Amino acid sequence: LWCYIFFAILTFCSFSAVLGYGSSSTSGEFMHYAVVTLCYICGVLIILLLALLFTDLVNLIYPLSKRIFATSTIVLTVFVALYGFLHAASPKLKSVEIELPKLSEEISAIQLSDIHLGHFRSGAHLQKIVDIVNSTDAKMVLITGDLFDSHYNLTPATLEPFKSLKMPAFFVDGNHDGYTDIKRIKQMVADCGVAVLNNQAVECCGVEITGFAMPPITSATMHAVQGDSIIRGYLDSVELSKELPSIILHHSPVGAEHIAKAGADLYLSGHTHGGQFFPMTLFNSYFFDYNRGLYRLGNLQIYVSEGSGTFGIPMRFGTDSEITLLKLKPKH
């Protein structure tokens, strides 16, 4: 019992430190290695606690010697932790078919979200993503925020892979971009040839793409969930096309009922990470009405990406580092 209490307290303290490390303000090498070490330790502690629970349950059914109990726990912790860290660092292409009214011919688009460049993801990770994107037949790339989460690696060189994209790309910011340096991020993104959408609409490949930015980050809104009123205000400032299929980009999957009422056809977002790793994957849907995957609200379809990176602990269980290939088809 005392062993569980010790590890639970240690894990809680480490996780609290990870959540509060203020990654957006850390850029020096010392703080970088401190943050990385802390996050890895926290991840291993969570796996160790779960491994202890599992081996203890096995021990209740089939009594184990102390040596076998300890060895099994350590081996399980090492293998599961390695899987979680490696799995998170390996983006995967996920194909999703979506029928859209008013679409004249089938086209493919890529959605990227929550790449979280910073302490754990650099230009090399972004290059890996761009290579996968360029291997598809997609006609456009739609980026739904949280490109960065730290001043570490916040350089033009990190975004250099965007310049090799073979198709037009469009970007809306996320909350972590705001915590970091939104003006600088938007400028660097634009310098790479990616169109930054600030509550405006553009046409591409016979589709209208409307990008809604995150509201300005202040001390009062730093950790607040920006909700329906924000989306309602944005919709008052734009008029969605009645002739073209309408795709809305916004980082957080909020205000879907207002977007549906406005007549949009597809709403793309991220932010949730799908819970990112077990056991958060069990509870995430209680915090978000639209947690991950494809949903329908009236005539509006909503797709929430699990994200192409991670925040905090750099591991994934039960979710993927996702690059979404959206196969958009005419609706007959």
Contacts in CASP RR format, 6 or more apart in sequence:
PFRMAT RR
TARGET T0000
AUTHOR 0000-0000-0000
METHOD contacts of the structure
MODEL  1
LWCYIFFAILTFCSFSAVLGYGSSSTSGEFMHYAVVTLCYICGVLIILLL
ALLFTDLVNLIYPLSKRIFATSTIVLTVFVALYGFLHAASPKLKSVEIEL
PKLSEEISAIQLSDIHLGHFRSGAHLQKIVDIVNSTDAKMVLITGDLFDS
HYNLTPATLEPFKSLKMPAFFVDGNHDGYTDIKRIKQMVADCGVAVLNNQ
AVECCGVEITGFAMPPITSATMHAVQGDSIIRGYLDSVELSKELPSIILH
HSPVGAEHIAKAGADLYLSGHTHGGQFFPMTLFNSYFFDYNRGLYRLGNL
QIYVSEGSGTFGIPMRFGTDSEITLLKLKPKH
3 52 0 8 1.000
4 49 0 8 1.000
4 52 0 8 1.000
4 53 0 8 1.000
7 45 0 8 1.000
7 48 0 8 1.000
7 49 0 8 1.000
7 52 0 8 1.000
8 49 0 8 1.000
10 45 0 8 1.000
11 42 0 8 1.000
11 45 0 8 1.000
11 46 0 8 1.000
11 49 0 8 1.000
14 38 0 8 1.000
14 41 0 8 1.000
14 42 0 8 1.000
14 43 0 8 1.000
14 45 0 8 1.000
15 42 0 8 1.000
15 46 0 8 1.000
15 313 0 8 1.000
17 38 0 8 1.000
17 42 0 8 1.000
18 38 0 8 1.000
18 39 0 8 1.000
18 42 0 8 1.000
18 312 0 8 1.000
18 313 0 8 1.000
19 312 0 8 1.000
21 35 0 8 1.000
21 38 0 8 1.000
21 312 0 8 1.000
23 35 0 8 1.000
23 118 0 8 1.000
23 119 0 8 1.000
23 149 0 8 1.000
23 150 0 8 1.000
23 152 0 8 1.000
23 312 0 8 1.000
24 149 0 8 1.000
24 150 0 8 1.000
24 151 0 8 1.000
24 176 0 8 1.000
24 178 0 8 1.000
24 179 0 8 1.000
24 180 0 8 1.000
24 181 0 8 1.000
25 151 0 8 1.000
26 32 0 8 1.000
26 35 0 8 1.000
26 119 0 8 1.000
26 150 0 8 1.000
26 151 0 8 1.000
26 152 0 8 1.000
27 150 0 8 1.000
27 151 0 8 1.000
27 152 0 8 1.000
27 154 0 8 1.000
28 152 0 8 1.000
31 152 0 8 1.000
32 119 0 8 1.000
32 152 0 8 1.000
35 119 0 8 1.000
36 119 0 8 1.000
36 120 0 8 1.000
39 119 0 8 1.000
39 120 0 8 1.000
39 312 0 8 1.000
39 313 0 8 1.000
39 314 0 8 1.000
40 85 0 8 1.000
40 314 0 8 1.000
42 313 0 8 1.000
43 81 0 8 1.000
43 313 0 8 1.000
43 315 0 8 1.000
44 77 0 8 1.000
44 81 0 8 1.000
46 277 0 8 1.000
46 313 0 8 1.000
47 77 0 8 1.000
47 80 0 8 1.000
47 81 0 8 1.000
48 73 0 8 1.000
48 77 0 8 1.000
50 80 0 8 1.000
50 278 0 8 1.000
50 279 0 8 1.000
51 73 0 8 1.000
51 76 0 8 1.000
51 77 0 8 1.000
51 80 0 8 1.000
52 73 0 8 1.000
54 76 0 8 1.000
55 64 0 8 1.000
55 69 0 8 1.000
55 72 0 8 1.000
55 73 0 8 1.000
55 76 0 8 1.000
58 64 0 8 1.000
58 72 0 8 1.000
59 69 0 8 1.000
64 72 0 8 1.000
80 317 0 8 1.000
81 315 0 8 1.000
83 317 0 8 1.000
84 277 0 8 1.000
84 315 0 8 1.000
84 316 0 8 1.000
84 317 0 8 1.000
85 314 0 8 1.000
85 315 0 8 1.000
87 315 0 8 1.000
87 316 0 8 1.000
87 317 0 8 1.000
87 320 0 8 1.000
87 321 0 8 1.000
88 309 0 8 1.000
88 310 0 8 1.000
88 314 0 8 1.000
88 315 0 8 1.000
88 316 0 8 1.000
88 321 0 8 1.000
89 125 0 8 1.000
89 314 0 8 1.000
89 321 0 8 1.000
90 321 0 8 1.000
91 125 0 8 1.000
91 128 0 8 1.000
91 129 0 8 1.000
91 132 0 8 1.000
91 308 0 8 1.000
91 309 0 8 1.000
91 320 0 8 1.000
91 321 0 8 1.000
91 322 0 8 1.000
91 323 0 8 1.000
92 320 0 8 1.000
92 321 0 8 1.000
92 322 0 8 1.000
92 323 0 8 1.000
93 132 0 8 1.000
93 136 0 8 1.000
93 323 0 8 1.000
93 325 0 8 1.000
94 320 0 8 1.000
94 322 0 8 1.000
94 323 0 8 1.000
94 324 0 8 1.000
94 325 0 8 1.000
95 325 0 8 1.000
95 327 0 8 1.000
96 293 0 8 1.000
96 294 0 8 1.000
96 303 0 8 1.000
96 324 0 8 1.000
96 325 0 8 1.000
96 326 0 8 1.000
96 327 0 8 1.000
97 327 0 8 1.000
97 329 0 8 1.000
98 266 0 8 1.000
98 294 0 8 1.000
98 301 0 8 1.000
98 303 0 8 1.000
98 326 0 8 1.000
98 327 0 8 1.000
98 328 0 8 1.000
98 329 0 8 1.000
99 328 0 8 1.000
99 329 0 8 1.000
99 330 0 8 1.000
99 331 0 8 1.000
100 207 0 8 1.000
100 245 0 8 1.000
100 265 0 8 1.000
100 266 0 8 1.000
100 301 0 8 1.000
100 328 0 8 1.000
100 329 0 8 1.000
100 330 0 8 1.000
100 331 0 8 1.000
101 245 0 8 1.000
101 265 0 8 1.000
101 299 0 8 1.000
101 331 0 8 1.000
102 243 0 8 1.000
102 244 0 8 1.000
102 245 0 8 1.000
102 265 0 8 1.000
103 206 0 8 1.000
103 207 0 8 1.000
103 245 0 8 1.000
103 328 0 8 1.000
103 329 0 8 1.000
103 330 0 8 1.000
103 331 0 8 1.000
104 206 0 8 1.000
104 330 0 8 1.000
105 330 0 8 1.000
106 327 0 8 1.000
106 328 0 8 1.000
106 329 0 8 1.000
106 330 0 8 1.000
107 139 0 8 1.000
107 140 0 8 1.000
107 205 0 8 1.000
107 206 0 8 1.000
107 207 0 8 1.000
107 328 0 8 1.000
108 136 0 8 1.000
108 137 0 8 1.000
108 138 0 8 1.000
108 139 0 8 1.000
108 325 0 8 1.000
108 326 0 8 1.000
108 327 0 8 1.000
108 328 0 8 1.000
109 138 0 8 1.000
109 139 0 8 1.000
109 140 0 8 1.000
109 141 0 8 1.000
109 142 0 8 1.000
109 207 0 8 1.000
109 325 0 8 1.000
109 326 0 8 1.000
109 328 0 8 1.000
110 133 0 8 1.000
110 136 0 8 1.000
110 138 0 8 1.000
110 140 0 8 1.000
110 141 0 8 1.000
110 142 0 8 1.000
110 167 0 8 1.000
110 323 0 8 1.000
110 324 0 8 1.000
110 325 0 8 1.000
110 326 0 8 1.000
111 141 0 8 1.000
111 142 0 8 1.000
111 143 0 8 1.000
111 144 0 8 1.000
111 268 0 8 1.000
111 303 0 8 1.000
111 305 0 8 1.000
111 323 0 8 1.000
111 324 0 8 1.000
111 326 0 8 1.000
112 129 0 8 1.000
112 133 0 8 1.000
112 141 0 8 1.000
112 142 0 8 1.000
112 143 0 8 1.000
112 144 0 8 1.000
112 305 0 8 1.000
112 307 0 8 1.000
112 308 0 8 1.000
112 323 0 8 1.000
112 324 0 8 1.000
113 143 0 8 1.000
113 144 0 8 1.000
113 145 0 8 1.000
113 146 0 8 1.000
113 251 0 8 1.000
113 268 0 8 1.000
113 269 0 8 1.000
113 270 0 8 1.000
113 271 0 8 1.000
113 305 0 8 1.000
113 307 0 8 1.000
113 308 0 8 1.000
113 322 0 8 1.000
113 324 0 8 1.000
114 144 0 8 1.000
114 145 0 8 1.000
114 146 0 8 1.000
114 270 0 8 1.000
114 271 0 8 1.000
114 273 0 8 1.000
114 305 0 8 1.000
114 306 0 8 1.000
114 307 0 8 1.000
114 308 0 8 1.000
114 309 0 8 1.000
114 311 0 8 1.000
115 121 0 8 1.000
115 125 0 8 1.000
115 126 0 8 1.000
115 129 0 8 1.000
115 146 0 8 1.000
115 147 0 8 1.000
115 307 0 8 1.000
115 308 0 8 1.000
115 309 0 8 1.000
116 146 0 8 1.000
116 147 0 8 1.000
116 148 0 8 1.000
116 149 0 8 1.000
116 176 0 8 1.000
116 309 0 8 1.000
116 310 0 8 1.000
116 311 0 8 1.000
117 123 0 8 1.000
117 125 0 8 1.000
117 126 0 8 1.000
117 147 0 8 1.000
117 148 0 8 1.000
117 149 0 8 1.000
117 150 0 8 1.000
117 153 0 8 1.000
117 154 0 8 1.000
117 158 0 8 1.000
118 148 0 8 1.000
118 149 0 8 1.000
118 150 0 8 1.000
118 152 0 8 1.000
118 153 0 8 1.000
118 154 0 8 1.000
118 158 0 8 1.000
119 149 0 8 1.000
119 150 0 8 1.000
119 152 0 8 1.000
119 153 0 8 1.000
120 310 0 8 1.000
120 312 0 8 1.000
120 314 0 8 1.000
121 153 0 8 1.000
121 309 0 8 1.000
121 310 0 8 1.000
122 153 0 8 1.000
122 158 0 8 1.000
123 153 0 8 1.000
123 157 0 8 1.000
123 158 0 8 1.000
123 159 0 8 1.000
123 160 0 8 1.000
123 161 0 8 1.000
125 309 0 8 1.000
126 158 0 8 1.000
126 159 0 8 1.000
126 161 0 8 1.000
126 162 0 8 1.000
127 161 0 8 1.000
129 161 0 8 1.000
129 308 0 8 1.000
129 323 0 8 1.000
130 161 0 8 1.000
130 162 0 8 1.000
130 164 0 8 1.000
130 165 0 8 1.000
132 323 0 8 1.000
133 141 0 8 1.000
133 165 0 8 1.000
133 167 0 8 1.000
133 323 0 8 1.000
134 164 0 8 1.000
134 165 0 8 1.000
134 166 0 8 1.000
136 325 0 8 1.000
138 167 0 8 1.000
138 325 0 8 1.000
139 167 0 8 1.000
139 168 0 8 1.000
139 204 0 8 1.000
139 205 0 8 1.000
140 167 0 8 1.000
140 168 0 8 1.000
140 169 0 8 1.000
140 170 0 8 1.000
140 204 0 8 1.000
140 205 0 8 1.000
140 207 0 8 1.000
140 209 0 8 1.000
141 165 0 8 1.000
141 167 0 8 1.000
141 168 0 8 1.000
141 169 0 8 1.000
141 170 0 8 1.000
141 194 0 8 1.000
142 169 0 8 1.000
142 170 0 8 1.000
142 209 0 8 1.000
142 247 0 8 1.000
142 249 0 8 1.000
142 268 0 8 1.000
143 169 0 8 1.000
143 170 0 8 1.000
143 171 0 8 1.000
143 172 0 8 1.000
143 194 0 8 1.000
144 172 0 8 1.000
144 174 0 8 1.000
144 249 0 8 1.000
144 250 0 8 1.000
144 251 0 8 1.000
144 268 0 8 1.000
144 269 0 8 1.000
144 270 0 8 1.000
144 305 0 8 1.000
145 171 0 8 1.000
145 172 0 8 1.000
145 173 0 8 1.000
145 174 0 8 1.000
145 177 0 8 1.000
145 214 0 8 1.000
145 251 0 8 1.000
145 270 0 8 1.000
146 174 0 8 1.000
146 175 0 8 1.000
146 176 0 8 1.000
146 177 0 8 1.000
146 251 0 8 1.000
146 270 0 8 1.000
146 271 0 8 1.000
146 311 0 8 1.000
147 171 0 8 1.000
147 173 0 8 1.000
147 174 0 8 1.000
147 177 0 8 1.000
147 185 0 8 1.000
147 189 0 8 1.000
148 154 0 8 1.000
148 176 0 8 1.000
148 177 0 8 1.000
148 180 0 8 1.000
148 181 0 8 1.000
148 185 0 8 1.000
149 176 0 8 1.000
149 179 0 8 1.000
149 180 0 8 1.000
149 311 0 8 1.000
150 180 0 8 1.000
151 180 0 8 1.000
151 181 0 8 1.000
154 180 0 8 1.000
154 181 0 8 1.000
154 184 0 8 1.000
154 185 0 8 1.000
156 188 0 8 1.000
156 191 0 8 1.000
156 192 0 8 1.000
159 188 0 8 1.000
159 189 0 8 1.000
159 191 0 8 1.000
159 192 0 8 1.000
160 192 0 8 1.000
162 169 0 8 1.000
162 189 0 8 1.000
162 192 0 8 1.000
162 193 0 8 1.000
162 194 0 8 1.000
163 192 0 8 1.000
163 193 0 8 1.000
165 194 0 8 1.000
168 195 0 8 1.000
168 204 0 8 1.000
169 193 0 8 1.000
169 194 0 8 1.000
169 195 0 8 1.000
170 194 0 8 1.000
170 195 0 8 1.000
170 196 0 8 1.000
170 197 0 8 1.000
170 202 0 8 1.000
170 204 0 8 1.000
170 209 0 8 1.000
170 211 0 8 1.000
170 249 0 8 1.000
171 186 0 8 1.000
171 189 0 8 1.000
171 194 0 8 1.000
171 195 0 8 1.000
171 196 0 8 1.000
171 197 0 8 1.000
172 196 0 8 1.000
172 197 0 8 1.000
172 211 0 8 1.000
172 212 0 8 1.000
172 213 0 8 1.000
172 214 0 8 1.000
172 249 0 8 1.000
172 250 0 8 1.000
172 251 0 8 1.000
173 182 0 8 1.000
173 185 0 8 1.000
173 186 0 8 1.000
173 196 0 8 1.000
173 213 0 8 1.000
173 214 0 8 1.000
173 251 0 8 1.000
174 214 0 8 1.000
174 251 0 8 1.000
174 252 0 8 1.000
174 271 0 8 1.000
175 214 0 8 1.000
175 217 0 8 1.000
175 226 0 8 1.000
175 251 0 8 1.000
175 252 0 8 1.000
175 271 0 8 1.000
176 311 0 8 1.000
177 185 0 8 1.000
177 214 0 8 1.000
178 185 0 8 1.000
178 214 0 8 1.000
178 217 0 8 1.000
179 217 0 8 1.000
179 222 0 8 1.000
182 214 0 8 1.000
182 217 0 8 1.000
186 196 0 8 1.000
189 196 0 8 1.000
190 196 0 8 1.000
195 202 0 8 1.000
197 209 0 8 1.000
197 210 0 8 1.000
197 211 0 8 1.000
197 212 0 8 1.000
197 213 0 8 1.000
197 249 0 8 1.000
198 211 0 8 1.000
198 213 0 8 1.000
199 211 0 8 1.000
199 212 0 8 1.000
199 213 0 8 1.000
199 234 0 8 1.000
199 237 0 8 1.000
199 238 0 8 1.000
200 210 0 8 1.000
200 211 0 8 1.000
200 238 0 8 1.000
201 208 0 8 1.000
201 209 0 8 1.000
201 210 0 8 1.000
201 211 0 8 1.000
201 238 0 8 1.000
201 240 0 8 1.000
201 241 0 8 1.000
202 208 0 8 1.000
202 209 0 8 1.000
203 209 0 8 1.000
203 241 0 8 1.000
203 244 0 8 1.000
206 244 0 8 1.000
206 245 0 8 1.000
207 244 0 8 1.000
207 245 0 8 1.000
207 246 0 8 1.000
207 247 0 8 1.000
207 328 0 8 1.000
208 240 0 8 1.000
208 241 0 8 1.000
208 244 0 8 1.000
208 245 0 8 1.000
208 246 0 8 1.000
208 247 0 8 1.000
209 247 0 8 1.000
209 249 0 8 1.000
210 238 0 8 1.000
210 240 0 8 1.000
210 246 0 8 1.000
210 247 0 8 1.000
210 248 0 8 1.000
210 249 0 8 1.000
210 264 0 8 1.000
211 248 0 8 1.000
211 249 0 8 1.000
211 250 0 8 1.000
212 230 0 8 1.000
212 231 0 8 1.000
212 234 0 8 1.000
212 248 0 8 1.000
212 249 0 8 1.000
212 250 0 8 1.000
214 226 0 8 1.000
214 251 0 8 1.000
214 252 0 8 1.000
215 221 0 8 1.000
215 226 0 8 1.000
215 230 0 8 1.000
225 252 0 8 1.000
225 254 0 8 1.000
226 252 0 8 1.000
226 254 0 8 1.000
227 252 0 8 1.000
227 254 0 8 1.000
227 255 0 8 1.000
228 254 0 8 1.000
228 255 0 8 1.000
228 257 0 8 1.000
228 258 0 8 1.000
230 254 0 8 1.000
230 255 0 8 1.000
231 250 0 8 1.000
231 254 0 8 1.000
231 255 0 8 1.000
231 258 0 8 1.000
231 259 0 8 1.000
232 255 0 8 1.000
232 258 0 8 1.000
234 250 0 8 1.000
235 258 0 8 1.000
235 259 0 8 1.000
235 262 0 8 1.000
240 246 0 8 1.000
240 262 0 8 1.000
240 263 0 8 1.000
240 264 0 8 1.000
245 265 0 8 1.000
245 266 0 8 1.000
245 328 0 8 1.000
246 263 0 8 1.000
246 264 0 8 1.000
246 265 0 8 1.000
246 266 0 8 1.000
247 264 0 8 1.000
247 265 0 8 1.000
247 266 0 8 1.000
247 267 0 8 1.000
247 268 0 8 1.000
248 259 0 8 1.000
248 264 0 8 1.000
248 266 0 8 1.000
248 267 0 8 1.000
248 268 0 8 1.000
249 268 0 8 1.000
249 269 0 8 1.000
250 267 0 8 1.000
250 268 0 8 1.000
250 269 0 8 1.000
251 269 0 8 1.000
251 270 0 8 1.000
251 271 0 8 1.000
252 269 0 8 1.000
252 270 0 8 1.000
252 271 0 8 1.000
253 267 0 8 1.000
253 269 0 8 1.000
253 270 0 8 1.000
253 271 0 8 1.000
253 272 0 8 1.000
253 288 0 8 1.000
253 289 0 8 1.000
253 290 0 8 1.000
253 302 0 8 1.000
253 304 0 8 1.000
256 267 0 8 1.000
256 289 0 8 1.000
256 290 0 8 1.000
256 295 0 8 1.000
256 297 0 8 1.000
256 300 0 8 1.000
256 302 0 8 1.000
257 297 0 8 1.000
259 267 0 8 1.000
259 300 0 8 1.000
260 297 0 8 1.000
260 298 0 8 1.000
260 299 0 8 1.000
260 300 0 8 1.000
263 299 0 8 1.000
263 300 0 8 1.000
264 300 0 8 1.000
265 299 0 8 1.000
265 300 0 8 1.000
265 301 0 8 1.000
266 300 0 8 1.000
266 301 0 8 1.000
266 302 0 8 1.000
266 303 0 8 1.000
266 328 0 8 1.000
267 300 0 8 1.000
267 301 0 8 1.000
267 302 0 8 1.000
267 303 0 8 1.000
268 303 0 8 1.000
268 305 0 8 1.000
268 326 0 8 1.000
269 290 0 8 1.000
269 302 0 8 1.000
269 303 0 8 1.000
269 304 0 8 1.000
269 305 0 8 1.000
270 304 0 8 1.000
270 305 0 8 1.000
270 306 0 8 1.000
270 307 0 8 1.000
271 288 0 8 1.000
271 304 0 8 1.000
272 284 0 8 1.000
272 287 0 8 1.000
272 288 0 8 1.000
272 290 0 8 1.000
272 291 0 8 1.000
272 292 0 8 1.000
272 304 0 8 1.000
272 306 0 8 1.000
273 284 0 8 1.000
273 306 0 8 1.000
273 307 0 8 1.000
273 310 0 8 1.000
273 311 0 8 1.000
273 319 0 8 1.000
274 281 0 8 1.000
274 284 0 8 1.000
274 291 0 8 1.000
274 292 0 8 1.000
274 304 0 8 1.000
274 306 0 8 1.000
274 319 0 8 1.000
275 281 0 8 1.000
275 283 0 8 1.000
275 284 0 8 1.000
275 291 0 8 1.000
275 292 0 8 1.000
275 306 0 8 1.000
275 319 0 8 1.000
276 306 0 8 1.000
276 310 0 8 1.000
276 311 0 8 1.000
276 313 0 8 1.000
276 315 0 8 1.000
276 316 0 8 1.000
276 319 0 8 1.000
277 313 0 8 1.000
277 315 0 8 1.000
277 316 0 8 1.000
277 317 0 8 1.000
277 318 0 8 1.000
277 319 0 8 1.000
278 317 0 8 1.000
278 318 0 8 1.000
281 317 0 8 1.000
281 318 0 8 1.000
281 319 0 8 1.000
284 291 0 8 1.000
284 292 0 8 1.000
285 291 0 8 1.000
288 304 0 8 1.000
290 302 0 8 1.000
290 304 0 8 1.000
291 304 0 8 1.000
292 304 0 8 1.000
292 305 0 8 1.000
292 306 0 8 1.000
292 319 0 8 1.000
293 303 0 8 1.000
293 304 0 8 1.000
293 305 0 8 1.000
293 306 0 8 1.000
294 301 0 8 1.000
294 302 0 8 1.000
294 303 0 8 1.000
295 301 0 8 1.000
295 302 0 8 1.000
295 303 0 8 1.000
295 304 0 8 1.000
296 302 0 8 1.000
303 324 0 8 1.000
303 326 0 8 1.000
305 322 0 8 1.000
305 324 0 8 1.000
306 319 0 8 1.000
306 320 0 8 1.000
306 321 0 8 1.000
306 322 0 8 1.000
307 321 0 8 1.000
307 322 0 8 1.000
308 321 0 8 1.000
308 322 0 8 1.000
308 323 0 8 1.000
309 321 0 8 1.000
310 316 0 8 1.000
310 321 0 8 1.000
END
